[in-house]
Amino acid sequence: MKRAPARRLNVARESPTARKTRARAIARALARAYPDAWCALHYRTPWELLVATILSAQCTDAMVNQVTPALFAEFPSPAALAAAPAARVEELIKRTGFFRQKTKSIQATARVIAERHGGEVPDTMEALTELPGIGRKTANVVLGTAFGQPAIFVDTHVRRLANRLGLTVEDDPDKIERDLQVLLPPKEWTAFAHRLIHHGRRVCVARKPRCGACPLLRWCPQIGVKVSA
Ligand code: SF4
């Protein structure tokens, strides 16, 4: 028997209210599927999360988690890291890739935090993005994850999934962040972003999304395209 073609959501004609309702259904489905999904980077303090997030650029979280214990054991504070010999820091973080640039970044950030913020990571977007090399994404990771403030961080997974799910048509991370903020209550932002990343790593992967096993299928405009492919 021939299967009826799957109904495809027309997100171009979706009203703002309908999109909000759909986004909240997606958030609930993600919460059911991944109730404990949270940051995969290991950290004990906002400072450790900030460094780990910088090191995670172009690197897996698992690899970052392998190098940070030794880094933080040897240089436990921003002041200690700022004063460390660059060659030693490079050696410790080498396996995360781009280690020379990353060493410059974490030491420059450490210096500013030690000198201007009394060794404490600031907890505002404005102050965080004034740190050398810290953009909105990293600042949002720290604000949402370590400080418990409402924050949506748009990494490669969030950008891909927000587009596939028809929650945005934007490519620019700042615009995607704003689009998602409108759709969900602030108290859900951080968990939603972590769960999207989790889902993007396991099911809605970049090349061949596993739509047949996806708990978001009924709210996704990709229905009927990827499923039947
Ligand atoms: S249905 Fe497919 S494209 Fe849509 S979110 Fe799920 S895996 Fe991704």
Boltz pocket constraint, residues with backbone or C-beta under 6 A from the ligand:
constraints:
  - pocket:
      binder: B
      contacts: [[A, 164], [A, 165], [A, 203], [A, 204], [A, 205], [A, 209], [A, 210], [A, 211], [A, 212], [A, 214], [A, 215], [A, 216], [A, 217], [A, 220], [A, 221], [A, 222], [A, 223], [A, 226]]
      max_distance: 6.0
